[in-house]
Amino acid sequence: MSSTYGKNIKVTVFGESHAAAVGVTIEGLPAGVSVDAEGLQAFLDRRAPGRDRFSTARKESDTPEFLCGVKDGKTCGTPVTAIIRNSDQHSSDYASIADTPRPGHADYTAEIKYGGHQDKAGGGHFSGRLTAPLCIAGWLAMQVLKEQGIGVAGRVTAIGGATESEEAMLQAIDRAKADGDSVGGIVECVAEGVPAGLGDPMFDGMENRIAIAVFGIPAVKGVEFGEGFGAAALKGSENNDAFEIRDGKVCLKTNHCGGILGGITTGSPIVVRAAFKPTPSIAKEQETVNLKTMENCTISVPGRHDPCIARRAVPAVESAVAIAVLDALLEQGKYQAYNG
């Protein structure tokens, strides 16, 4: 199971939704990075469940515990391992559907891949719960990037097709929830201050690196940069970004490319959007099968689930982007050192 990302900074996420804890090990962080407990907790709280009526009723404090790699509030330069204990898991909710894969979930594919040995409760290692430790790594990566003048920030731009206002988006969630259903959404993330020259063609471009990290977030079904799929409807004269000299530097007059050309950063902000599918676990009855009896059946998923994943996914997307940018930045430092 590939749960490790990166070459220059390695992030390994571990645990399951209903295990004793979920956690992360981060290799390659510089020594002396400040670990502000309050700042980290505030970041994790943005992703944490049970904060309002638009998220799952599962309540977790999501308090990180650093087991190693941090001393006196700063990183030591050695691998950092942190865990978040699970305290409000209801595994009994899943006992009645253990043999009936939930439509839209990884239940069936995990069964085929691991022969029934996987942890099924709450989605196991496939759960969005695993984005909690990802956010620990992301927050630490953002502290390093901040020292280099790089900022990463995300926002929800659409929910259930609604884009005009936050109120319209929340209304879309309310309507789906009342109907025992769910809705998807789009999260946009922008990385500003990223220098030109990061990334490599063909298979290690900046889009590739970011997409791999973002697709590690459960429920992401699409990733685009700049104009993305919209560029297919434009003319070259509309989509191309003209160059100009500004304050003695080469700059782009527009940013339809999303800050990346040929897999290499341009110096303009990186703009990436992730499309999240509707939450698969819904109360509405759906058709499925019983893998034990090999018969058709229906299912209404019990338990506590978000009617929309996108809102709590914003810090997870920010984390994925930050980790990918830091990994490329560290590699570029080695490249520049080698080339004098």
C-alpha positions in Angstrom: 0.0 0.0 0.0 1.6 3.2 -1.2 1.1 5.8 1.5 4.3 7.7 1.2 4.8 10.9 -0.9 7.9 12.8 -1.9 11.6 12.5 -2.7 13.3 15.3 -0.8 10.7 15.4 2.0 9.0 12.1 2.6 5.5 12.0 4.1 4.1 8.7 5.2 0.5 8.6 6.5 -0.6 5.6 8.6 -3.6 4.3 10.6 -7.3 3.6 9.9 -10.5 5.5 10.5 -11.5 3.4 13.6 -8.0 2.4 14.7 -6.6 3.6 18.0 -4.9 6.5 16.1 -4.0 7.9 12.8 -0.6 9.4 12.2 2.2 10.7 10.0 6.0 10.4 9.7 7.9 13.2 8.0 11.4 12.8 6.8 13.6 15.6 5.5 12.3 18.6 7.4 15.0 21.1 8.2 16.0 21.4 11.9 14.7 24.4 13.8 11.2 24.6 12.3 8.9 26.1 14.9 6.0 23.9 15.9 3.5 26.4 17.3 0.9 24.2 19.1 -1.9 26.8 18.9 -1.3 27.5 15.2 -1.2 23.9 14.3 -4.4 23.2 16.4 -6.2 26.0 14.7 -5.3 24.6 11.3 -6.4 21.1 12.3 -9.7 22.5 13.6 -10.6 23.7 10.2 -10.6 20.1 9.0 -12.0 18.4 12.2 -15.4 16.8 12.2 -18.4 17.7 14.3 -17.9 21.5 14.2 -21.3 22.5 12.7 -24.5 21.0 11.2 -22.9 20.8 7.8 -20.4 18.1 8.8 -20.5 14.7 10.3 -21.7 14.4 13.9 -18.5 12.4 14.8 -16.6 14.6 17.3 -12.8 14.4 17.5 -10.5 16.8 19.3 -7.8 16.1 16.7 -5.1 17.0 19.2 -1.7 16.0 17.7 0.9 14.2 19.8 4.5 14.3 18.6 6.3 11.1 19.4 9.7 12.1 18.1 11.6 14.6 16.0 10.4 17.7 17.9 12.2 19.1 21.0 11.5 22.3 22.9 8.9 23.3 20.2 11.2 22.9 17.2 12.1 20.2 14.8 15.3 18.3 15.5 16.2 17.5 11.9 15.4 13.8 12.4 12.2 12.1 11.2 9.1 13.6 12.9 6.3 11.3 13.9 3.0 12.5 15.2 -0.3 10.8 15.9 -3.9 11.9 16.5 -5.9 9.5 18.7 -9.4 8.4 17.6 -11.9 8.7 20.4 -15.4 8.8 18.9 -15.4 5.9 16.5 -18.6 3.8 16.3 -17.4 0.6 14.6 -20.7 -1.2 15.4 -22.4 1.1 12.8 -20.7 -0.9 10.1 -21.3 -4.4 11.4 -24.6 -4.8 9.5 -23.0 -3.9 6.1 -19.7 -5.7 6.4 -20.5 -7.9 3.4 -22.3 -5.3 1.3 -20.0 -2.8 -0.4 -21.2 0.7 -0.4 -21.8 2.2 -3.8 -19.2 4.9 -4.6 -16.8 3.6 -1.9 -13.6 1.6 -2.0 -15.2 -1.3 -0.1 -15.5 -3.6 -3.2 -12.1 -2.8 -4.7 -10.4 -3.1 -1.3 -12.0 -6.5 -0.9 -10.6 -7.7 -4.2 -7.2 -6.2 -3.5 -6.7 -7.4 0.1 -8.9 -10.4 0.2 -11.0 -9.3 3.1 -8.0 -8.6 5.4 -8.5 -4.8 5.2 -10.0 -2.9 8.1 -13.6 -2.2 6.9 -14.9 0.0 9.7 -15.4 3.5 8.7 -13.6 2.9 5.4 -10.3 1.9 7.2 -7.3 3.4 5.5 -9.4 4.7 2.6 -11.2 7.1 5.0 -11.1 10.9 4.9 -9.9 10.5 8.5 -6.4 10.1 7.1 -6.4 13.7 6.0 -6.0 14.7 9.6 -2.3 13.6 9.8 -1.8 14.8 6.3 -2.7 18.3 7.6 0.0 18.0 10.3 2.6 17.5 7.5 1.1 20.2 5.4 1.1 22.8 8.2 4.8 22.1 8.9 5.6 22.4 5.2 3.8 25.7 5.2 6.0 27.0 8.0 9.1 26.2 6.0 7.6 27.8 2.8 6.5 30.9 4.8 10.2 31.5 5.6 10.9 31.5 1.9 8.1 34.0 1.2 5.7 31.4 -0.1 2.0 31.3 1.0 -0.6 28.7 0.3 -4.3 29.3 0.8 -7.5 27.6 -0.4 -11.3 28.2 -0.6 -14.5 26.5 -1.7 -15.6 27.8 -5.1 -18.6 25.6 -5.8 -20.9 23.1 -3.9 -23.6 21.1 -5.6 -23.3 23.3 -8.7 -23.9 26.5 -6.7 -21.2 29.1 -7.2 -22.9 32.5 -6.6 -22.5 32.8 -2.8 -21.6 30.9 0.4 -25.3 31.0 1.3 -26.3 29.3 -1.9 -23.7 26.6 -1.3 -24.9 25.9 2.2 -28.5 25.8 1.0 -27.4 23.1 -1.6 -26.0 21.0 1.3 -29.2 21.5 3.4 -31.4 20.3 0.5 -29.3 17.2 -0.1 -29.1 16.4 3.7 -32.9 16.7 4.1 -33.3 14.2 1.2 -30.8 11.7 2.8 -28.3 12.5 0.0 -25.1 14.4 -0.5 -23.4 16.9 -2.8 -19.9 17.4 -4.2 -17.8 20.6 -4.5 -14.7 22.3 -5.8 -11.8 23.6 -3.8 -9.4 26.1 -5.3 -5.9 26.5 -3.9 -3.3 29.2 -4.7 0.4 29.2 -3.9 1.9 32.7 -4.1 5.6 33.6 -4.1 6.7 30.3 -5.7 9.9 31.0 -7.7 10.3 30.2 -11.4 12.1 27.0 -12.3 10.5 24.3 -10.0 9.5 21.0 -11.6 10.8 18.8 -14.4 9.4 17.5 -17.7 7.9 15.0 -18.6 6.7 12.9 -15.7 7.9 15.0 -12.8 6.4 18.4 -13.7 4.9 20.6 -11.1 1.4 19.7 -12.2 2.3 16.0 -11.8 3.7 16.4 -8.4 0.8 18.4 -7.1 -1.8 16.2 -8.7 -0.3 13.1 -7.1 -0.5 14.7 -3.7 -4.0 16.1 -4.1 -5.3 12.8 -5.5 -4.1 11.2 -2.3 -7.1 13.0 -0.6 -10.1 10.6 -0.6 -13.0 11.7 -2.9 -10.9 13.8 -5.3 -12.0 12.9 -8.8 -10.5 15.8 -10.8 -7.6 18.2 -10.7 -7.0 21.2 -13.0 -4.5 24.0 -13.2 -5.2 27.6 -14.4 -7.9 27.5 -17.0 -7.9 23.7 -16.8 -10.6 22.1 -18.9 -11.9 25.5 -19.8 -8.8 26.1 -22.0 -10.1 23.6 -24.5 -12.8 26.1 -25.5 -10.4 29.0 -25.9 -8.3 30.1 -28.9 -4.5 30.3 -28.5 -4.7 34.0 -28.6 -7.1 33.9 -25.6 -5.3 31.3 -23.6 -1.6 32.3 -24.1 -0.1 34.5 -21.3 1.9 37.4 -22.8 5.3 38.2 -21.3 6.4 41.6 -20.0 9.3 43.2 -18.1 8.0 44.5 -14.7 10.4 46.0 -12.2 13.3 44.5 -14.0 11.9 41.0 -14.1 10.2 38.8 -16.7 6.5 38.4 -15.7 3.3 37.0 -17.2 0.6 39.6 -18.0 -2.1 37.0 -17.3 -2.1 33.6 -15.6 -4.2 31.3 -17.7 -1.5 28.6 -17.3 -1.9 28.6 -13.5 1.7 29.4 -12.9 3.2 26.4 -14.7 4.5 25.9 -18.3 6.1 22.7 -19.5 5.8 21.3 -16.0 8.0 24.2 -14.6 6.9 27.1 -12.5 6.8 30.5 -14.1 7.0 32.6 -11.0 3.3 33.5 -11.2 0.9 32.1 -8.5 0.2 28.4 -8.9 -3.6 28.0 -9.2 -5.0 24.5 -8.8 -8.6 23.2 -8.3 -9.7 19.9 -7.0 -13.2 18.4 -7.7 -14.7 16.4 -4.8 -17.4 13.8 -5.5 -20.5 13.7 -3.4 -20.1 11.8 -0.1 -20.8 8.1 -1.0 -22.2 7.2 2.4 -25.9 8.4 2.2 -29.1 7.4 4.0 -30.9 7.2 0.6 -31.5 3.6 -0.4 -29.0 2.3 -3.1 -28.5 -0.9 -5.0 -25.6 -3.2 -4.1 -24.7 -6.9 -3.6 -24.0 -9.2 -0.7 -20.6 -10.6 -1.2 -21.2 -13.6 1.1 -24.5 -14.8 -0.4 -23.7 -13.4 -3.9 -27.2 -11.9 -4.1 -28.5 -8.5 -5.2 -29.7 -6.3 -2.3 -30.2 -2.7 -1.3 -28.4 -0.6 1.3 -29.0 2.5 3.4 -25.7 3.5 5.0 -25.8 3.9 8.8 -23.4 6.0 10.8 -22.4 9.6 10.7 -21.2 11.2 7.5 -20.6 14.6 5.9 -23.4 15.7 3.5 -20.6 17.5 1.6 -16.9 16.7 1.9 -15.5 19.8 0.1 -15.9 22.3 3.0 -13.6 20.3 5.4 -11.2 19.4 2.6 -9.8 22.9 2.1 -6.9 22.5 4.6 -6.2 19.0 3.2 -5.8 20.5 -0.3 -3.6 23.3 1.1 -1.5 20.7 2.8 -1.1 18.6 -0.4 -0.1 21.6 -2.4 2.4 22.8 0.3 4.1 19.5 0.6 4.5 19.2 -3.2 5.9 22.7 -3.5 8.3 22.2 -0.6 9.5 18.9 -2.1 10.2 20.6 -5.4 11.8 23.6 -3.7 14.2 21.3 -1.8 15.1 19.5 -5.0 15.7 22.8 -6.9 18.1 23.8 -4.1 20.2 20.7 -4.8 20.0 21.3 -8.6 21.2 24.8 -8.3 24.0 23.8 -5.9 25.2 21.2 -8.4 25.2 23.7 -11.3 27.0 26.3 -9.3 
